Structure formats: C-alpha cells, structure tokens
Amino acid sequence: MKIDLSKNGLQYLDNACSDDRLNVWHISLLVAITRLAYRQNEGRIIRVSRSKLMKISHIDTAPTYHKYFKQLQNFGYIKYVPSYHPGYRSTIELL
C-alpha cells in the first residue's frame, strides 16, 4: 500500500521527534529510511542495505548502527525483514 510521503512522512518524523525515548541517532536513521522511501517512490515498504543507511545517516560504526536500529524495531517505528539472498535487498516497513 502506497501512502503520500509528502504529508505522512513528515507526520511520521514529527511523531518520532516528539518521542522522548529517541535521540539524534534514532532520528538520523529514520530520516535516512524516509529519504530512501522518497527516492524509491514507496510509502510503507522500503528496500534497504545497511551500508546505504549507515552512509545516509552518518553513522560510522556497525555497533552504533545495530544498537539504534534494533531500538527502533523495539519501539515500534519499523519492522525489519532481512533477506539472506544476495540478489534481494532486505526491507523495512514503516509502522
């Protein structure tokens, strides 16, 4: 299901920014994810790679990336579906 990211994407980020549990690294990852969604013209399911998300979010170390990415899943912002096939990217669903 596609959603209008111009309005809903901004509302999604506004909700995240008002959540006291999130810090700058969480927000940076969410901005990177929504940026990829815009580029892919997708609304809810985004194809991602760790290296691309790390580059866009300016997170330089894998442990930092994994820590905050996992917390976003636990907080209910994203649902991550890994792909173990080299020809297919993993996906993230915005919740």
Secondary structure as UniProt FT lines:
FT   HELIX           5..17
FT   TURN            20..21
FT   HELIX           24..40
FT   STRAND          45..48
FT   HELIX           50..57
FT   HELIX           62..74
FT   TURN            75..76
FT   STRAND          78..81
FT   TURN            86..87
FT   STRAND          90..94
//
